[in-house]
Amino acid sequence: MNIVVLVKQVPDTATERKLTSDDFTLDRAASDGVINELDEYAIEEALLLREKHGGEVTVLTMGPDQATDSIRKALSMGADKAVHLVDDALHGSDALQTAYALSKALGTLEFDLVVLGSESTDARTGVVGAALAEYLGLPQLTLAGKVDVEGTAVTVQRQTDYGYDVVEAQLPAVVSVVEKINEPRYPSFKLIMQAKKKPVAKLGIADAGIEADRVGVSAAGTETVEASPAPPRAAGTIVKDEGDGGAKAADFLAEKKFV
C-alpha cells in the first residue's frame, strides 16, 4: 500500500505569530516552524497502516525552504521518502489554492491513500482535505478517529458531537484524522540518523503542472485588507468579598453577557 501523508510546517504556537506588513500573509521568519500537530497523528496512522499492510509512506509538503526541517522530522518518525513542493509563486496561496496545488503534486505520485490532519494550527480552515478530494475526484473520509483498510476498502469512524459515524469508501481515497486516533511516536536516534539519507524530491509549479495564475496571493479568493497587533492584555478585575462577593461576581458576569 502506497500512502502519502500531507504535512504542513506552521509557526510554533508557543511563540508570537506575526503578519507581514506588505500583503498581510504569515511572517514565517518571525517564529520557529514545527510540524502541524494534527499532521503528526496523520504520519503515525500512515506508519501503522504500513506496518499492517506493507508498502511505503511518502511525505508531501508545500511550503518555503525552511519547511525542510519538518520534512526531516517526518522522515525521522519513519516515513520512507518525501516530496517538497516549493516555489515562490505559491506564496500567499489560500486554502483552495493549496488544495489545487497539492492535487497537482499528488498527480506526479502513485498512491492508494492520502492522509492529513483535519486542520492546521495557523489557519484552522479545516477545508483542505475536502477540497483536495474534490480536485482529485476521490472519496473523502473526514474527521477520522479510527481507520481500517481491508482489501480495496477503507473504513473510518468519523467523529461527531454524538459519537461517531462509520463511513466506508473504495481506494484510492483521502482521509483526514483527529487527535484521538493514536499517539504519535518519538523518533529514535537511529531513525533520526537514517532520515538524513532518505530521498527528498523537490518540485516547482512547472514540474507539477500547476498553472501560475491559479496560485499565489494575487490570485487568492480571499484577501486580508487590514491588520493590527492584538492589544496588550488588560489587568483583571478583582472582586473583594465583603459579604457580597457572590453578587458582585454575578453582576460582573451579567455585564459581560456571560449569564
N, C-alpha and C positions, 0 to 999 in steps of 0.2 A: 504494500500500500504506500503510495506516494502522498505525503501530507505537506502542505505549505502553510506555515504559520505567519500571519501578518504581525509585525512588531513595529511599534512607534516609539521613538525617543521623545520624551516630554520633560519639561522642567521639573526638578525636584520640588515637591510640594512643601518641603521644609525651608526652601529659600524664597526670597521675594521674586515675583514674576513681573516683568515689565513689557510694555509695548513700544515699538519703535515710533519715533516722532514724525516720520515722513508718511508711512502708509498704515500705521496702527496695527501692524502684524506683530506676532510674538517675537520679542527680542531674545533669541535663543542663546546669544553670547552672554546675557546678563545673569544666567544662573546655570547650575550644573545640570547636565542631562542624564536621565535614567530611563530604563525601560518602563513603559506604561504598566502599572501594576497588574491590571487585568490581563495584559498580554503574557505575563509570566505564567498565569494559570492556563492560558492557551498553549504555551510551549509545553508545559507539564502534561497536559492532556494529550498532545500530539506524541510526546515521548512514550506515554503509557500505551497508546494505541499501536505505536511501532513495536513496543516490547511484546504486545499480544499478537499482532498480525504480521510483523516483519515489515520490510520496506525501508524508507528513509524519510527524514524530516528536513525540509528546506525552509529557511527563514527569509522572508521578503520584507524589506524596509524601504520606505520612501522618506527621504529626508536629506539634510545637508551633510557635508563631510563628517562632522562630529558625531553623526549617528553611528559611525563605525564602532564606537565604544559599546553601544547597546547591541550591535550585531555580535561582537566578540563575547559579550555576556551570554547571549542566547546560545551561541555555539559552545560555550563552556558548560552550559546546562546539559548538553548532549545532542543538540541538533547537528546534522551531518554537513550542511553547507548553507551558503547564504547568497542572496541576490540583493544588491543595493541600487535602488532607483534614485539617482542623484543627478540633478540638472538645475541650473539657476532659473530656468524657465518655469519650474514648478513652484517657485517662491510665492507664498500667499494663496495657494490653492485652497478653496473651501472644501467642505465635506463631500459634496457631489463630484467636484473635480478630482479630489483624491481617490474616490471610488472608481471614477473613469480611468485615471492613470494606473491604478493598481490592477484593474481588469485587463488593461493592455499589457502590463508587465506579466501578469499571470498567463496571458496568451502565448508567452515565449517558453512556458514551463509545462511539464506533464504532471498532472495531479489527479488524485481521487477525492481529496477532501481539502478544503480551505478552512482554517480555524483562526479565530481572532477574539480579542476581548470585546465585550459588549459595548464599551465606551472608553474614551481616553480621559485622563485627569486634567488635560489642559483645555479641551473644547467641550467635552461631555454632550456631544450631539446625539450619540447612540444610533446614528443612521448609516454609518459606512458599511456595515455588514449587509444590511438590506439593500442598499443602493448597489453594492458590489454584485450581489446575487442577480439583481435586475440587469445590470450591464452584461453579466456573463450568461444570462438566460438559464440560471441554475436555481434549484430549490434552496430556500433559506430556512434554517432552523436556528432561531434566536433565543437568547437568554437561557442557554442550556446549563442545567445543574448536574446532568449526567449524560454521557454519550456512549452508545453501544453500536458496534458495526458487526453485522453478520452477513457474509457474502457481499452482495451489491446493495444492501440496505443499511441506512444509518437511522438510528432511533435516539431521540433525546427526551429528557424530562425538562420541559420548558417551564421555568419558574413563573408563578403568578401570585397575585395577592391572596388567593385562596388555597395555594398548594402548588400543584404543577399539572400541566397537560402533557400527554405523551404524543409526540409528533414523529412521524416516520417519512423518509424520502429515499429515493434511489440515488446512488452515487453517479457522478460527482455532485457535491453539494457544498454549501457554505454554512458553517456553524459558528455562532458567537457564544461565548461562555461567560458565566458569572463566577464570583469568587468562591462560592460554596462548592464548586465542582471538585476541587482537590487541594493539595498543599504543595506548592512548588518546591522542588528540591534545591539544595545548595550545591553549587559547583564544587567538585573535589579538586585538589591541587593537580591531580593527573589530568582531569578534563580541561582545566584552565590552560595547562601547557599544550595539550593536544589542540585546543581551539586556535592557537596561533598558527597552526599548519593547515587548518581546514580552508577549503576554497571559498572565496568571496568574489562573485562576479559583479561588475558594475555595468549598469545600463543607463544611457541617456534617453531623452524622449524620442530621438530618432531611432535608436536601437529597438525600442518597444513599439514603434509605430504610433506614438502619441502625437496628436495634432496640436501644434504650439498655440494656436488661437483658442484652444479649449481649456487651457490650464493657466495658472498664474493669477496674481492679484488683479490685473487689469481686466481679466475675463470672468472673474468670480461673480456668482449670482448674488452674493451678499457683500455688503460694504460697511465698514466702520467709519463714520464721518466725523466723530469727535470722541476723545477720551481724556480722562484726567485721573490723577492718582487718587486712591481712596483716602479720605480724610483720616487723620490720626484718631485712634480710639479715645473717646471721651471718658472722663472719670465716672465711675459708677455712682449710683445713688445709695446713700447709707440711710437705713431706717433705724432710728433708735427706739427700742421697745420701752416705753414708759407706761405700759399697761394697755396701750392701744396699737402695739406693733402690728398685730394681725390686720386691723382695719386700715392702717397706713399702707401695708403691703398690698391689700386688696384694691385700695384706691389707685395705687401706682399701676397695677396690672390692668385695671379698668381704663386708666388714662391712655395706656399704650395699646388698648384694644386686644389684650390677650385673654380677657374674660368678658 
